[in-house]
Amino acid sequence: MKIVSIFILFTLLMSCSTAPRIDNSFSSRSQSERIKFIVIHYTFGDLNRSLETLTKNEVSSHYLLTDTDKPFFYKLVDDSRQANHAGLSSWKIYNQLNASSIGIEIVNQGFIDTSEGRAWYPYPQAQIDQLILLLKKLVVRYSIKPENILGHNEIAPQRKQDPGPLFPWKRLVDAGLVPWPDPNRVAELLPQYQTQIPDIFWFQKKLAQRGYAVPQSGQLDEETRNVLVVFQSRYRQSLFDGNPDAETAAILDTLTNPLTTPAIAP
């Protein structure tokens, strides 16, 4: 018995001698949450296919919102861990957003191409109600800025279209979650841009200022059109053709002009 006790004491002493000595009495002022963004996706498939994809393949997300009669979330990856949902991505000074974001996949078929053009699938109100509840919880928990709740297409405009032009961003605005251009300011600016539309470089500069990765060539190339489509499919869902028109200029100027503050519902 005495030998056993000596052995236990020896083991404890050895473990103490090999553990690092850490003093937690100071804390650095310069720090922040790892999670800075929330990225919203559609799954482009039904629930069974979505679960299969997100649990058995290389792609993943933190949450999957079902399309059942009473929608609910599957939590597939803990918030503290990285999910592989964003892929090659960028927003403002950040790249590879997997490392700094939470991914939310919504079960939605995306779109179908028909003889009359592309038809997009809507999002049921019950789904968005659940999404808003989760977003509010995550925003508070991780101090996420309103402008950092984004669509997948916004961080990867050359290769992604989700959550698509029927995603109800205005519902998130009304819930106080994301910014929106002040319609009065847009109306005020519109006449001057109807008189003269800015050149392409102006649009490229403003889009980059907003956060999009866009060429700065002064040319209306395919990459720039793709970014304009993404911007319009969020802020002007009635027309998202990628043309740099007067209304798009007024909306973009309202969002990026430092003298104005994008409207956020209380």
N, C-alpha and C positions, 0 to 999 in steps of 0.2 A: 504493500500500500504506500509506503514511504517512497519507494522507487517510482511508482506511478505519479505521485504528487510532484516529485522533483522533475520528472519528465514533462509534466504539464506546465510547470513554472518555466522550465527551460524553453519550451515551445512558445509560450507567451512572450518571453523576453526577446526571443529571436524575431518574432513577428513585429514587435515594437521597434526593434533596431533596423528593420528593413523597410518600414513604412515611411513615406515622406512626412516631414514636419511642416504643417500648413497653418498659417495664421490668417484668420478671416476677419480681423478687426478693421481692415480698410476695404473700401470698394471704389473702383474707378468711376469717375463721372462720365467718361466717354464710353458708353455701351448702349446697345439697343437689342430689341428682340431679333432673333434670327429670321422670323417670319415677317416679311414686309409686304407681301402681295397675296391676293387671292385670285386665282385664275379659274374662269368658268368655261366649261366645255359642254358639247353634246356628244353622245356616244356613237351616233350614226348606226344604231342597231337596237334590237329589243333587249329586254331585261336579261334574259338567259345568255344571249350572246355577249352582252356588256359585262356580266359577271365573269364569264369565261375569259374574255379578253383581259380584264383588269386583275384577275387573280392567278392566271396561269401563263401569262406571257410577259414580255419585257416591259410593257407599259403598265402603269398603275396610277391610282389617285388616292387621295386621303378619304374622300367621301364619294359615294354613288347614290344619287337621288332617284328613286324608282318612279315608274309611271303607273303604279297601281291606283285603284280607286281612292285609297287613302295613302298617299305617297309617304315614304319614310326613307331614311338614310341607312345605307350600309357603311360602316366605318372600316375601311380596308387597310389603311396605313395610319399609325399613330402620328399625331401632329408633330411630335418630337423627331420623327424620322423623315427622310427624304422620299417622296414619291416621284416616279418618273413619268410625268404628265406633260411637261412643257416642251421638252425637246430643245432643238436649236432655237433660242429665243433671246429677245433683248427688249428693254424698256428704259429709256433715258440712259443712265450710266451703268445700268445693271445688265449682265449677260448670263445666260444659262440659268434661267429662273427656277429650275427645279430646286436649287439649293436654298432659295429664299422665299418660297411660296407654298401655299396650300392649294391643292387642286381639287375642284369639285366637278364631277361628271354628272350630267343630267341625262337620264334615259330619254332619248329623242331620236327619231329617224333621220333628222337633218333635212334632206331634200330628195326630190325625185325629179328626173328630167322627163318632160312630156313633149308631145308634138307642139304644144302651145308655149313651151318654155319651162324654166325651172320652177317647181312648186316647193315651197318650204313648209315644214311642219310646225304648227304652233305649239306653245307651251300651256298646258292646262293651268288654270288659276290655282288649283290645290297644290300643284308642284311649286309654283312661285311663292305661295304662302309659306311652305316649308323652307324653301331656300332663304327667304328673308329672315326667318327665325334663326337659322344657322349663321347667316352672315352677321347678324347683330351680335350674336354670341362671340364669334371669332374676332370681330372688330374690337370689341371691348377687351377681350382676353389678350390680344396681341398688339393693341394700339395701332391698328392698320388705318392708314390715311384713306379718305374717300376716293382720291384719284388713283389709288393702288388696287382697286377692285376692277379687274380687267377681263376681257374676253381672250380666248386662246388666239383668235385671229389678230388681235392688237399686238401681241408680243411675237407673232410669227406671220406677218401679213403676206409673205410670198408663198406660203404653203398651207395655210389653214383658213377655214371659213367659219368655224364654230365660235360662239353659239348661234350665229346666223342673224339675218335681218328681222326675224320675228321674235327674237328674244326681247322681252318687255323691260328694257332698261328704265323706262319711265316709272315702272312700279318700284324699282329700287330707289329712284330719285324721290318718289313720294314717301318712301319709308325712311328717308334721311340718310341713305347709305352712300350715294354717289353724287358727284356734281353734275350740273346741267347748264348749258348756256342760257343766260337770261334772255327770254324771248323779246323783251322790250329793247334790249341792247341790240339784238340781232335785227329787229325791225328798223332800228335807228340807223344801223350801218348799211343795210341792204341797198338803199338808193344809190349810194356812192359807188358800190361795187357793180350795180346794174349799169351805171354810166361807164365805168371802166373796170374790167376784171384784171386783177394783178397778174403778173407774169408767172411762169411755172416755178421759177426759183423762189418767189415769195411763198407759194404754196409749200414747196419742199422745206423751206426754212421754218415755217410755222408748224408743219407736221412734226418735224424733228424737235422743235421746242416743246410740243405737246408730249413727246415721248417716243414717237414711232421711229423705227429704223427705215430711213428713206434716202434714196440717192440725192445728192446736192449738185446735180448736173445742169439744171436749167432746161432739161428736156422732158417732155411728157412721154417717158418711156413706159414699158409694161410694168416695171417695178413701182413706179410712182402711181400709175393707175390702180394697181392692186392696193396700195396704201389708202388711196382716196376712197376706193370701194369699201374698205374696212371702216374708215372714219365715217362715211355716210351711212353705212348699215347700222351704226350705233346712234348717230345724232340726227339723221334724216332718213328714216326708214321708208319713206314714201318713194324715194328715188335714190338708188345707189349704183349709178352707172360708171363711176370713176371719172366723170368729167369735172374739171375745175371751174365750176360756175359761180355766179354771184352769191347765191345763197350759201353755198359751201364756204366761200370766203368770209361771209359775215359771221357764220357759226364759228369758224376756225379763229377768226380775229377775236371774237367774244371770249373764247376759251383761253386764249393765249395772251391777251392784252393784260399786262400787270396792273393797269388802272381799274380793271373790273374784276369782280369776284364771281366765279361760276355759282349759280344758285343751288343751294342745298335745302331741301325741305326740312322744317323743324322736327 
